[in-house]
Amino acid sequence: MGQTAIVIGATGVVGREVVAELITCEAIARVITLTRRPVPCDSDKVENHVVDFARLEDWADCFQADLLFSCLGTTLKQAGSLEAQRRVDIDHQLSAARLAAAQGVTHYLLVSSSGAN
């Protein structure tokens, strides 16, 4: 039986590519995408959940998986303020990591922007 992968940030450029790669990977049986808006997908492997990232704990059951790919991020311009950008780039990432760890996820892969510190 294949592994289950979670992708947060699946609507962005990198996230879409990660999902596309996971769909073609024979070792992956299921891909759970957690997004702010619905994401249509032609693959039976993909299960999309529309979530409020500020209340990510409400979707704790969705974190029962083997792998977590975090492609979630924003720009200052998109976020509108440094505080809002921090919520997306740090707080939501940390919440997802904690939920995944509590559910036994063993691999967490974080995609960050170049030059981030």
N, CA, C and O atoms as a Tinker XYZ file with bonds, in Angstrom:
   468  protein
     1  N      0.840000   -1.187000    0.000000    73     2
     2  CA     0.000000    0.000000    0.000000    64     1     3
     3  C      0.879000    1.242000    0.000000    63     2     4     5
     4  O      1.886000    1.289000    0.708000    81     3
     5  N      0.513000    2.241000   -0.781000    73     3     6
     6  CA     1.311000    3.451000   -0.910000    64     5     7
     7  C      1.131000    4.405000    0.244000    63     6     8     9
     8  O      0.287000    4.208000    1.118000    81     7
     9  N      1.931000    5.430000    0.228000    73     7    10
    10  CA     1.910000    6.446000    1.275000    64     9    11
    11  C      0.870000    7.522000    0.989000    63    10    12    13
    12  O      0.388000    7.686000   -0.132000    81    11
    13  N      0.548000    8.247000    2.062000    73    11    14
    14  CA    -0.349000    9.392000    1.960000    64    13    15
    15  C      0.468000   10.655000    2.166000    63    14    16    17
    16  O      1.253000   10.758000    3.109000    81    15
    17  N      0.273000   11.615000    1.269000    73    15    18
    18  CA     0.967000   12.898000    1.353000    64    17    19
    19  C     -0.053000   14.013000    1.519000    63    18    20    21
    20  O     -1.121000   13.993000    0.908000    81    19
    21  N      0.291000   14.978000    2.349000    73    19    22
    22  CA    -0.516000   16.189000    2.535000    64    21    23
    23  C      0.233000   17.321000    1.847000    63    22    24    25
    24  O      1.458000   17.407000    1.935000    81    23
    25  N     -0.506000   18.188000    1.164000    73    23    26
    26  CA     0.102000   19.379000    0.572000    64    25    27
    27  C     -0.710000   20.582000    1.029000    63    26    28    29
    28  O     -1.905000   20.679000    0.751000    81    27
    29  N     -0.045000   21.504000    1.736000    73    27    30
    30  CA    -0.677000   22.789000    2.025000    64    29    31
    31  C     -0.014000   23.806000    1.111000    63    30    32    33
    32  O      1.189000   23.744000    0.860000    81    31
    33  N     -0.809000   24.735000    0.622000    73    31    34
    34  CA    -0.301000   25.674000   -0.361000    64    33    35
    35  C     -0.387000   25.092000   -1.771000    63    34    36    37
    36  O      0.396000   25.454000   -2.649000    81    35
    37  N     -1.331000   24.200000   -1.974000    73    35    38
    38  CA    -1.462000   23.494000   -3.254000    64    37    39
    39  C     -2.001000   24.359000   -4.378000    63    38    40    41
    40  O     -2.028000   23.916000   -5.525000    81    39
    41  N     -2.434000   25.584000   -4.085000    73    39    42
    42  CA    -2.953000   26.458000   -5.145000    64    41    43
    43  C     -1.871000   27.339000   -5.738000    63    42    44    45
    44  O     -2.082000   27.956000   -6.783000    81    43
    45  N     -0.728000   27.409000   -5.098000    73    43    46
    46  CA     0.363000   28.244000   -5.600000    64    45    47
    47  C      1.149000   27.551000   -6.693000    63    46    48    49
    48  O      0.906000   26.385000   -7.004000    81    47
    49  N      2.077000   28.264000   -7.266000    73    47    50
    50  CA     2.885000   27.749000   -8.366000    64    49    51
    51  C      3.627000   26.478000   -7.956000    63    50    52    53
    52  O      3.549000   25.464000   -8.648000    81    51
    53  N      4.334000   26.528000   -6.850000    73    51    54
    54  CA     5.104000   25.370000   -6.390000    64    53    55
    55  C      4.174000   24.258000   -5.926000    63    54    56    57
    56  O      4.384000   23.092000   -6.260000    81    55
    57  N      3.162000   24.608000   -5.167000    73    55    58
    58  CA     2.225000   23.605000   -4.659000    64    57    59
    59  C      1.544000   22.817000   -5.755000    63    58    60    61
    60  O      1.386000   21.602000   -5.638000    81    59
    61  N      1.138000   23.491000   -6.819000    73    59    62
    62  CA     0.507000   22.789000   -7.952000    64    61    63
    63  C      1.471000   21.789000   -8.569000    63    62    64    65
    64  O      1.074000   20.683000   -8.937000    81    63
    65  N      2.740000   22.176000   -8.685000    73    63    66
    66  CA     3.740000   21.280000   -9.257000    64    65    67
    67  C      4.013000   20.090000   -8.342000    63    66    68    69
    68  O      4.190000   18.967000   -8.815000    81    67
    69  N      4.048000   20.334000   -7.042000    73    67    70
    70  CA     4.251000   19.241000   -6.090000    64    69    71
    71  C      3.108000   18.232000   -6.202000    63    70    72    73
    72  O      3.347000   17.026000   -6.250000    81    71
    73  N      1.875000   18.720000   -6.242000    73    71    74
    74  CA     0.713000   17.832000   -6.385000    64    73    75
    75  C      0.813000   17.044000   -7.685000    63    74    76    77
    76  O      0.567000   15.838000   -7.692000    81    75
    77  N      1.167000   17.698000   -8.776000    73    75    78
    78  CA     1.286000   17.016000  -10.064000    64    77    79
    79  C      2.323000   15.894000  -10.001000    63    78    80    81
    80  O      2.109000   14.813000  -10.549000    81    79
    81  N      3.439000   16.153000   -9.335000    73    79    82
    82  CA     4.475000   15.124000   -9.188000    64    81    83
    83  C      4.002000   13.965000   -8.306000    63    82    84    85
    84  O      4.252000   12.799000   -8.611000    81    83
    85  N      3.320000   14.298000   -7.217000    73    83    86
    86  CA     2.836000   13.261000   -6.310000    64    85    87
    87  C      1.813000   12.356000   -6.993000    63    86    88    89
    88  O      1.780000   11.151000   -6.744000    81    87
    89  N      0.990000   12.934000   -7.846000    73    87    90
    90  CA    -0.012000   12.145000   -8.563000    64    89    91
    91  C      0.653000   11.074000   -9.430000    63    90    92    93
    92  O      0.139000    9.962000   -9.552000    81    91
    93  N      1.779000   11.408000  -10.020000    73    91    94
    94  CA     2.458000   10.459000  -10.908000    64    93    95
    95  C      3.359000    9.484000  -10.166000    63    94    96    97
    96  O      3.824000    8.508000  -10.754000    81    95
    97  N      3.609000    9.725000   -8.909000    73    95    98
    98  CA     4.511000    8.886000   -8.118000    64    97    99
    99  C      3.805000    7.602000   -7.676000    63    98   100   101
   100  O      2.780000    7.652000   -6.996000    81    99
   101  N      4.354000    6.471000   -8.063000    73    99   102
   102  CA     3.747000    5.175000   -7.718000    64   101   103
   103  C      3.745000    4.902000   -6.222000    63   102   104   105
   104  O      2.886000    4.168000   -5.734000    81   103
   105  N      4.686000    5.473000   -5.488000    73   103   106
   106  CA     4.777000    5.242000   -4.042000    64   105   107
   107  C      3.696000    5.988000   -3.267000    63   106   108   109
   108  O      3.475000    5.706000   -2.089000    81   107
   109  N      3.024000    6.932000   -3.911000    73   107   110
   110  CA     1.986000    7.741000   -3.260000    64   109   111
   111  C      0.614000    7.237000   -3.677000    63   110   112   113
   112  O      0.274000    7.238000   -4.860000    81   111
   113  N     -0.167000    6.810000   -2.702000    73   111   114
   114  CA    -1.515000    6.301000   -2.976000    64   113   115
   115  C     -2.577000    7.390000   -2.857000    63   114   116   117
   116  O     -3.622000    7.330000   -3.505000    81   115
   117  N     -2.292000    8.386000   -2.018000    73   115   118
   118  CA    -3.309000    9.406000   -1.716000    64   117   119
   119  C     -2.633000   10.745000   -1.475000    63   118   120   121
   120  O     -1.583000   10.814000   -0.836000    81   119
   121  N     -3.244000   11.815000   -1.992000    73   119   122
   122  CA    -2.743000   13.166000   -1.788000    64   121   123
   123  C     -3.877000   13.993000   -1.192000    63   122   124   125
   124  O     -4.935000   14.148000   -1.802000    81   123
   125  N     -3.642000   14.517000   -0.003000    73   123   126
   126  CA    -4.619000   15.367000    0.670000    64   125   127
   127  C     -4.155000   16.806000    0.483000    63   126   128   129
   128  O     -3.054000   17.167000    0.898000    81   127
   129  N     -4.995000   17.626000   -0.141000    73   127   130
   130  CA    -4.653000   19.037000   -0.293000    64   129   131
   131  C     -5.550000   19.862000    0.623000    63   130   132   133
   132  O     -6.768000   19.688000    0.651000    81   131
   133  N     -4.922000   20.756000    1.365000    73   131   134
   134  CA    -5.638000   21.675000    2.252000    64   133   135
   135  C     -5.468000   23.064000    1.662000    63   134   136   137
   136  O     -4.355000   23.583000    1.571000    81   135
   137  N     -6.589000   23.662000    1.260000    73   135   138
   138  CA    -6.552000   24.920000    0.528000    64   137   139
   139  C     -7.603000   25.889000    1.046000    63   138   140   141
   140  O     -8.529000   25.496000    1.756000    81   139
   141  N     -7.452000   27.166000    0.682000    73   139   142
   142  CA    -8.436000   28.189000    1.061000    64   141   143
   143  C     -9.645000   28.185000    0.143000    63   142   144   145
   144  O    -10.723000   28.642000    0.523000    81   143
   145  N     -9.468000   27.672000   -1.057000    73   143   146
   146  CA   -10.573000   27.602000   -2.020000    64   145   147
   147  C    -10.530000   26.240000   -2.710000    63   146   148   149
   148  O     -9.478000   25.600000   -2.736000    81   147
   149  N    -11.642000   25.790000   -3.264000    73   147   150
   150  CA   -11.666000   24.473000   -3.913000    64   149   151
   151  C    -10.664000   24.386000   -5.069000    63   150   152   153
   152  O    -10.473000   25.338000   -5.825000    81   151
   153  N    -10.046000   23.237000   -5.179000    73   151   154
   154  CA    -9.096000   22.985000   -6.251000    64   153   155
   155  C     -9.553000   21.747000   -7.009000    63   154   156   157
   156  O     -9.444000   20.630000   -6.502000    81   155
   157  N    -10.062000   21.938000   -8.213000    73   155   158
   158  CA   -10.474000   20.774000   -8.987000    64   157   159
   159  C     -9.252000   19.975000   -9.430000    63   158   160   161
   160  O     -8.207000   20.547000   -9.742000    81   159
   161  N     -9.388000   18.672000   -9.455000    73   159   162
   162  CA    -8.292000   17.809000   -9.882000    64   161   163
   163  C     -8.881000   16.579000  -10.546000    63   162   164   165
   164  O     -9.895000   16.042000  -10.101000    81   163
   165  N     -8.237000   16.140000  -11.612000    73   163   166
   166  CA    -8.731000   14.993000  -12.370000    64   165   167
   167  C     -8.277000   13.656000  -11.797000    63   166   168   169
   168  O     -8.711000   12.609000  -12.279000    81   167
   169  N     -7.434000   13.661000  -10.801000    73   167   170
   170  CA    -6.898000   12.419000  -10.258000    64   169   171
   171  C     -7.735000   11.905000   -9.090000    63   170   172   173
   172  O     -8.150000   12.669000   -8.218000    81   171
   173  N     -7.970000   10.606000   -9.093000    73   171   174
   174  CA    -8.664000    9.971000   -7.976000    64   173   175
   175  C     -7.807000    9.938000   -6.714000    63   174   176   177
   176  O     -8.319000    9.703000   -5.619000    81   175
   177  N     -6.513000   10.171000   -6.864000    73   175   178
   178  CA    -5.607000   10.177000   -5.713000    64   177   179
   179  C     -5.817000   11.392000   -4.819000    63   178   180   181
   180  O     -5.512000   11.345000   -3.627000    81   179
   181  N     -6.335000   12.479000   -5.386000    73   179   182
   182  CA    -6.379000   13.764000   -4.668000    64   181   183
   183  C     -7.702000   13.965000   -3.949000    63   182   184   185
   184  O     -8.784000   13.792000   -4.510000    81   183
   185  N     -7.569000   14.336000   -2.687000    73   183   186
   186  CA    -8.714000   14.650000   -1.821000    64   185   187
   187  C     -8.508000   16.081000   -1.334000    63   186   188   189
   188  O     -7.599000   16.347000   -0.548000    81   187
   189  N     -9.343000   16.992000   -1.794000    73   187   190
   190  CA    -9.189000   18.407000   -1.453000    64   189   191
   191  C    -10.115000   18.793000   -0.305000    63   190   192   193
   192  O    -11.298000   18.452000   -0.297000    81   191
   193  N     -9.551000   19.514000    0.667000    73   191   194
   194  CA   -10.322000   20.050000    1.787000    64   193   195
   195  C    -10.128000   21.558000    1.812000    63   194   196   197
   196  O     -8.999000   22.046000    1.848000    81   195
   197  N    -11.221000   22.286000    1.794000    73   195   198
   198  CA   -11.160000   23.746000    1.913000    64   197   199
   199  C    -11.170000   24.066000    3.399000    63   198   200   201
   200  O    -12.099000   23.699000    4.118000    81   199
   201  N    -10.122000   24.759000    3.854000    73   199   202
   202  CA    -9.944000   25.002000    5.279000    64   201   203
   203  C     -9.723000   26.482000    5.569000    63   202   204   205
   204  O     -9.373000   27.266000    4.687000    81   203
   205  N     -9.936000   26.833000    6.811000    73   203   206
   206  CA    -9.566000   28.145000    7.333000    64   205   207
   207  C     -8.249000   27.925000    8.073000    63   206   208   209
   208  O     -8.239000   27.314000    9.142000    81   207
   209  N     -7.155000   28.406000    7.527000    73   207   210
   210  CA    -5.849000   28.142000    8.130000    64   209   211
   211  C     -5.720000   28.733000    9.528000    63   210   212   213
   212  O     -4.882000   28.278000   10.306000    81   211
   213  N     -6.520000   29.728000    9.865000    73   211   214
   214  CA    -6.506000   30.288000   11.214000    64   213   215
   215  C     -7.132000   29.323000   12.214000    63   214   216   217
   216  O     -6.939000   29.467000   13.421000    81   215
   217  N     -7.881000   28.341000   11.718000    73   215   218
   218  CA    -8.526000   27.331000   12.566000    64   217   219
   219  C     -8.135000   25.935000   12.092000    63   218   220   221
   220  O     -8.975000   25.038000   12.031000    81   219
   221  N     -6.879000   25.757000   11.762000    73   219   222
   222  CA    -6.390000   24.514000   11.180000    64   221   223
   223  C     -6.627000   23.307000   12.078000    63   222   224   225
   224  O     -6.773000   22.182000   11.598000    81   223
   225  N     -6.665000   23.548000   13.378000    73   223   226
   226  CA    -6.900000   22.447000   14.317000    64   225   227
   227  C     -8.258000   21.775000   14.081000    63   226   228   229
   228  O     -8.448000   20.621000   14.465000    81   227
   229  N     -9.196000   22.480000   13.459000    73   227   230
   230  CA   -10.501000   21.881000   13.146000    64   229   231
   231  C    -10.383000   20.765000   12.116000    63   230   232   233
   232  O    -11.294000   19.949000   11.976000    81   231
   233  N     -9.272000   20.724000   11.399000    73   231   234
   234  CA    -9.035000   19.702000   10.379000    64   233   235
   235  C     -7.900000   18.762000   10.784000    63   234   236   237
   236  O     -7.201000   18.226000    9.923000    81   235
   237  N     -7.719000   18.563000   12.068000    73   235   238
   238  CA    -6.627000   17.727000   12.569000    64   237   239
   239  C     -6.662000   16.322000   11.974000    63   238   240   241
   240  O     -5.612000   15.734000   11.718000    81   239
   241  N     -7.845000   15.787000   11.754000    73   239   242
   242  CA    -7.956000   14.436000   11.190000    64   241   243
   243  C     -7.362000   14.334000    9.794000    63   242   244   245
   244  O     -6.958000   13.250000    9.373000    81   243
   245  N     -7.303000   15.440000    9.074000    73   243   246
   246  CA    -6.729000   15.443000    7.721000    64   245   247
   247  C     -5.214000   15.262000    7.740000    63   246   248   249
   248  O     -4.604000   15.043000    6.694000    81   247
   249  N     -4.612000   15.351000    8.907000    73   247   250
   250  CA    -3.165000   15.237000    9.022000    64   249   251
   251  C     -2.699000   13.812000    9.308000    63   250   252   253
   252  O     -1.555000   13.609000    9.715000    81   251
   253  N     -3.552000   12.842000    9.106000    73   251   254
   254  CA    -3.159000   11.446000    9.248000    64   253   255
   255  C     -2.525000   11.024000    7.927000    63   254   256   257
   256  O     -3.219000   10.659000    6.978000    81   255
   257  N     -1.202000   11.078000    7.882000    73   255   258
   258  CA    -0.481000   10.826000    6.639000    64   257   259
   259  C      0.958000   10.433000    6.951000    63   258   260   261
   260  O      1.359000   10.324000    8.110000    81   259
   261  N      1.711000   10.227000    5.897000    73   259   262
   262  CA     3.128000    9.886000    6.027000    64   261   263
   263  C      4.034000   11.084000    5.780000    63   262   264   265
   264  O      5.100000   11.208000    6.383000    81   263
   265  N      3.594000   11.969000    4.880000    73   263   266
   266  CA     4.419000   13.086000    4.433000    64   265   267
   267  C      3.608000   14.377000    4.455000    63   266   268   269
   268  O      2.412000   14.376000    4.160000    81   267
   269  N      4.264000   15.469000    4.804000    73   267   270
   270  CA     3.641000   16.793000    4.720000    64   269   271
   271  C      4.533000   17.681000    3.869000    63   270   272   273
   272  O      5.692000   17.918000    4.209000    81   271
   273  N      3.991000   18.167000    2.766000    73   271   274
   274  CA     4.672000   19.124000    1.907000    64   273   275
   275  C      4.042000   20.484000    2.176000    63   274   276   277
   276  O      2.853000   20.683000    1.927000    81   275
   277  N      4.831000   21.410000    2.680000    73   275   278
   278  CA     4.314000   22.730000    2.978000    64   277   279
   279  C      4.835000   23.724000    1.955000    63   278   280   281
   280  O      6.007000   24.100000    1.967000    81   279
   281  N      3.947000   24.136000    1.077000    73   279   282
   282  CA     4.265000   25.100000    0.024000    64   281   283
   283  C      3.513000   26.398000    0.266000    63   282   284   285
   284  O      3.377000   27.228000   -0.633000    81   283
   285  N      3.035000   26.560000    1.465000    73   283   286
   286  CA     2.218000   27.711000    1.834000    64   285   287
   287  C      3.099000   28.938000    2.014000    63   286   288   289
   288  O      4.136000   28.874000    2.675000    81   287
   289  N      2.695000   30.032000    1.437000    73   287   290
   290  CA     3.449000   31.265000    1.602000    64   289   291
   291  C      2.760000   32.411000    0.894000    63   290   292   293
   292  O      1.860000   32.209000    0.079000    81   291
   293  N      3.188000   33.597000    1.212000    73   291   294
   294  CA     2.618000   34.784000    0.589000    64   293   295
   295  C      3.682000   35.860000    0.506000    63   294   296   297
   296  O      4.790000   35.701000    1.019000    81   295
   297  N      3.339000   36.932000   -0.133000    73   295   298
   298  CA     4.225000   38.097000   -0.197000    64   297   299
   299  C      3.641000   39.198000    0.678000    63   298   300   301
   300  O      2.462000   39.167000    1.030000    81   299
   301  N      4.460000   40.148000    1.015000    73   299   302
   302  CA     3.989000   41.282000    1.809000    64   301   303
   303  C      2.878000   42.016000    1.066000    63   302   304   305
   304  O      1.891000   42.440000    1.668000    81   303
   305  N      3.043000   42.162000   -0.229000    73   303   306
   306  CA     2.035000   42.858000   -1.030000    64   305   307
   307  C      0.703000   42.116000   -1.004000    63   306   308   309
   308  O     -0.346000   42.734000   -0.822000    81   307
   309  N      0.736000   40.793000   -1.184000    73   307   310
   310  CA    -0.501000   40.001000   -1.162000    64   309   311
   311  C     -1.141000   39.995000    0.222000    63   310   312   313
   312  O     -2.362000   40.080000    0.352000    81   311
   313  N     -0.308000   39.893000    1.250000    73   311   314
   314  CA    -0.817000   39.803000    2.614000    64   313   315
   315  C     -1.382000   41.142000    3.100000    63   314   316   317
   316  O     -2.354000   41.175000    3.854000    81   315
   317  N     -0.780000   42.214000    2.674000    73   315   318
   318  CA    -1.271000   43.520000    3.070000    64   317   319
   319  C     -0.578000   44.127000    4.271000    63   318   320   321
   320  O     -0.630000   45.341000    4.466000    81   319
   321  N      0.064000   43.311000    5.072000    73   319   322
   322  CA     0.827000   43.813000    6.221000    64   321   323
   323  C      1.841000   42.757000    6.636000    63   322   324   325
   324  O      1.705000   41.578000    6.309000    81   323
   325  N      2.847000   43.201000    7.353000    73   323   326
   326  CA     3.871000   42.280000    7.841000    64   325   327
   327  C      3.257000   41.264000    8.803000    63   326   328   329
   328  O      3.630000   40.091000    8.797000    81   327
   329  N      2.320000   41.716000    9.624000    73   327   330
   330  CA     1.646000   40.819000   10.576000    64   329   331
   331  C      0.865000   39.728000    9.840000    63   330   332   333
   332  O      0.921000   38.560000   10.223000    81   331
   333  N      0.147000   40.102000    8.800000    73   331   334
   334  CA    -0.623000   39.124000    8.019000    64   333   335
   335  C      0.305000   38.160000    7.288000    63   334   336   337
   336  O      0.010000   36.969000    7.185000    81   335
   337  N      1.425000   38.670000    6.780000    73   335   338
   338  CA     2.383000   37.795000    6.111000    64   337   339
   339  C      2.986000   36.803000    7.103000    63   338   340   341
   340  O      3.172000   35.630000    6.777000    81   339
   341  N      3.288000   37.268000    8.298000    73   339   342
   342  CA     3.848000   36.389000    9.328000    64   341   343
   343  C      2.876000   35.261000    9.678000    63   342   344   345
   344  O      3.294000   34.124000    9.895000    81   343
   345  N      1.568000   35.579000    9.734000    73   343   346
   346  CA     0.575000   34.541000   10.031000    64   345   347
   347  C      0.644000   33.415000    9.011000    63   346   348   349
   348  O      0.600000   32.238000    9.368000    81   347
   349  N      0.753000   33.784000    7.743000    73   347   350
   350  CA     0.801000   32.766000    6.683000    64   349   351
   351  C      2.137000   32.049000    6.664000    63   350   352   353
   352  O      2.189000   30.819000    6.668000    81   351
   353  N      3.212000   32.812000    6.643000    73   351   354
   354  CA     4.538000   32.234000    6.448000    64   353   355
   355  C      5.121000   31.545000    7.674000    63   354   356   357
   356  O      5.994000   30.687000    7.541000    81   355
   357  N      4.657000   31.902000    8.854000    73   355   358
   358  CA     5.216000   31.290000   10.068000    64   357   359
   359  C      4.139000   30.589000   10.895000    63   358   360   361
   360  O      4.249000   29.393000   11.166000    81   359
   361  N      3.110000   31.317000   11.296000    73   359   362
   362  CA     2.118000   30.757000   12.220000    64   361   363
   363  C      1.371000   29.558000   11.624000    63   362   364   365
   364  O      1.227000   28.529000   12.283000    81   363
   365  N      0.899000   29.687000   10.385000    73   363   366
   366  CA     0.173000   28.567000    9.764000    64   365   367
   367  C      1.104000   27.385000    9.511000    63   366   368   369
   368  O      0.691000   26.230000    9.621000    81   367
   369  N      2.347000   27.671000    9.177000    73   367   370
   370  CA     3.339000   26.604000    8.979000    64   369   371
   371  C      3.549000   25.833000   10.290000    63   370   372   373
   372  O      3.566000   24.602000   10.304000    81   371
   373  N      3.703000   26.565000   11.363000    73   371   374
   374  CA     3.941000   25.937000   12.664000    64   373   375
   375  C      2.725000   25.124000   13.102000    63   374   376   377
   376  O      2.879000   24.021000   13.625000    81   375
   377  N      1.533000   25.647000   12.898000    73   375   378
   378  CA     0.310000   24.904000   13.246000    64   377   379
   379  C      0.235000   23.594000   12.466000    63   378   380   381
   380  O     -0.068000   22.543000   13.030000    81   379
   381  N      0.512000   23.666000   11.176000    73   379   382
   382  CA     0.475000   22.460000   10.345000    64   381   383
   383  C      1.519000   21.450000   10.807000    63   382   384   385
   384  O      1.231000   20.255000   10.880000    81   383
   385  N      2.718000   21.908000   11.117000    73   383   386
   386  CA     3.779000   21.013000   11.579000    64   385   387
   387  C      3.396000   20.330000   12.891000    63   386   388   389
   388  O      3.626000   19.133000   13.060000    81   387
   389  N      2.824000   21.073000   13.802000    73   387   390
   390  CA     2.414000   20.495000   15.094000    64   389   391
   391  C      1.295000   19.472000   14.921000    63   390   392   393
   392  O      1.326000   18.406000   15.536000    81   391
   393  N      0.306000   19.793000   14.085000    73   391   394
   394  CA    -0.795000   18.855000   13.840000    64   393   395
   395  C     -0.271000   17.586000   13.179000    63   394   396   397
   396  O     -0.674000   16.479000   13.536000    81   395
   397  N      0.618000   17.749000   12.227000    73   395   398
   398  CA     1.181000   16.594000   11.539000    64   397   399
   399  C      1.983000   15.723000   12.506000    63   398   400   401
   400  O      1.858000   14.498000   12.492000    81   399
   401  N      2.789000   16.342000   13.327000    73   399   402
   402  CA     3.582000   15.583000   14.303000    64   401   403
   403  C      2.679000   14.825000   15.277000    63   402   404   405
   404  O      2.952000   13.675000   15.619000    81   403
   405  N      1.611000   15.472000   15.715000    73   403   406
   406  CA     0.673000   14.821000   16.647000    64   405   407
   407  C     -0.018000   13.619000   16.005000    63   406   408   409
   408  O     -0.416000   12.686000   16.702000    81   407
   409  N     -0.162000   13.639000   14.680000    73   407   410
   410  CA    -0.808000   12.538000   13.969000    64   409   411
   411  C      0.204000   11.490000   13.493000    63   410   412   413
   412  O     -0.183000   10.506000   12.864000    81   411
   413  N      1.474000   11.684000   13.781000    73   411   414
   414  CA     2.483000   10.693000   13.435000    64   413   415
   415  C      3.137000   10.856000   12.077000    63   414   416   417
   416  O      3.794000    9.933000   11.595000    81   415
   417  N      2.969000   12.017000   11.448000    73   415   418
   418  CA     3.646000   12.267000   10.171000    64   417   419
   419  C      5.153000   12.260000   10.433000    63   418   420   421
   420  O      5.639000   12.932000   11.343000    81   419
   421  N      5.881000   11.494000    9.625000    73   419   422
   422  CA     7.313000   11.324000    9.880000    64   421   423
   423  C      8.207000   12.200000    9.019000    63   422   424   425
   424  O      9.390000   12.352000    9.326000    81   423
   425  N      7.676000   12.780000    7.948000    73   423   426
   426  CA     8.480000   13.619000    7.067000    64   425   427
   427  C      7.744000   14.925000    6.772000    63   426   428   429
   428  O      6.602000   14.927000    6.314000    81   427
   429  N      8.432000   16.037000    7.048000    73   427   430
   430  CA     7.883000   17.363000    6.804000    64   429   431
   431  C      8.830000   18.081000    5.856000    63   430   432   433
   432  O     10.000000   18.293000    6.175000    81   431
   433  N      8.327000   18.448000    4.708000    73   431   434
   434  CA     9.144000   19.116000    3.703000    64   433   435
   435  C      8.596000   20.526000    3.495000    63   434   436   437
   436  O      7.449000   20.697000    3.081000    81   435
   437  N      9.410000   21.522000    3.781000    73   435   438
   438  CA     8.997000   22.925000    3.714000    64   437   439
   439  C      9.688000   23.601000    2.540000    63   438   440   441
   440  O     10.913000   23.581000    2.422000    81   439
   441  N      8.881000   24.198000    1.680000    73   439   442
   442  CA     9.415000   24.987000    0.572000    64   441   443
   443  C      9.351000   26.438000    1.012000    63   442   444   445
   444  O      8.298000   26.933000    1.413000    81   443
   445  N     10.491000   27.114000    0.932000    73   443   446
   446  CA    10.559000   28.515000    1.314000    64   445   447
   447  C     11.039000   29.329000    0.123000    63   446   448   449
   448  O     11.506000   28.771000   -0.870000    81   447
   449  N     10.924000   30.622000    0.221000    73   447   450
   450  CA    11.412000   31.470000   -0.855000    64   449   451
   451  C     12.921000   31.658000   -0.736000    63   450   452   453
   452  O     13.486000   31.561000    0.354000    81   451
   453  N     13.556000   31.924000   -1.854000    73   451   454
   454  CA    14.991000   32.149000   -1.814000    64   453   455
   455  C     15.266000   33.439000   -1.019000    63   454   456   457
   456  O     14.545000   34.428000   -1.146000    81   455
   457  N     16.291000   33.401000   -0.226000    73   455   458
   458  CA    16.653000   34.572000    0.556000    64   457   459
   459  C     15.900000   34.707000    1.867000    63   458   460   461
   460  O     16.154000   35.643000    2.626000    81   459
   461  N     14.979000   33.797000    2.151000    73   459   462
   462  CA    14.227000   33.871000    3.413000    64   461   463
   463  C     15.186000   33.592000    4.567000    63   462   464   465
   464  O     16.139000   32.824000    4.435000    81   463
   465  N     14.908000   34.235000    5.698000    73   463   466
   466  CA    15.736000   33.952000    6.870000    64   465   467
   467  C     14.863000   33.884000    8.116000    63   466   468
   468  O     15.371000   33.654000    9.213000    81   467
